[in-house]
Amino acid sequence: MSRDAAEAVLDPDTLDAFRALCDLAPLPVLDDLTTPRARSLLADADLLITGWGCPPLDAGVLRAAPRLRAVVHTAGSVRGHVTDACWERGIEVSSAAAANAVPVAEYTLGMILLTGKRVLERARDYRATRRRGNWLRTPRTVGNHGRTVGILSASLIGRRVVELLRPHDVEVLLHDPYLTDADAAGLGVRRVGLDELFARCDTVSVHTPL
């Protein structure tokens, strides 16, 4: 992983936990897998702990790591470094995508509810004018009761957001070309086309790569 990523996730307690489970290669972390030091460490590696900024694990890297059996990714997507050569070799791969989805979904729920209340716009207006306004004349359109929320993509995060929205009195529409109507029903939402999603929803939350 990159040195910055290592500083962010590999605190002393985490390193001690790793050392209790395996023989951990000495620091610093590898951010270039083509150096002589990297080739020396890869030759004995059974498992790689990866993170943001990990170089691609291509065929050349795998040739230098004949014992490699698994890749444990400390972040979400593995697309940036796990290549077809890894799958062809039968290397086991795990990631922290499910764990990462929890705080992202919680933040998303908070922002959806704040958007319905127009909190950010009202705070911006107050900062500019320093006028409270008449709260009794708050428009009926401000609030979340009966609003329609659109979820774009039934990803790990998208599905978790759907779950967190259930206690709230909102209609949830979902667009995901890979999801069936039965799958959507299982999530308790209605699947719609992309145009309908944006036409009908008060708020759309995007959980698919741009």
Salt bridges, closest charged atoms under 4 A:
ASP16 OD1 - ARG19 NH1 3.45
ASP31 OD2 - ARG3 NE 3.60
ASP46 OD2 - ARG67 NH2 3.06
GLU163 OE1 - ARG160 NH1 2.82
ASP169 OD2 - HIS145 ND1 2.83
GLU171 OE1 - ARG200 NH2 3.21
ASP181 OD1 - ARG191 NE 3.02
GLU196 OE2 - ARG190 NH2 3.11
GLU196 OE2 - ARG200 NH1 3.39
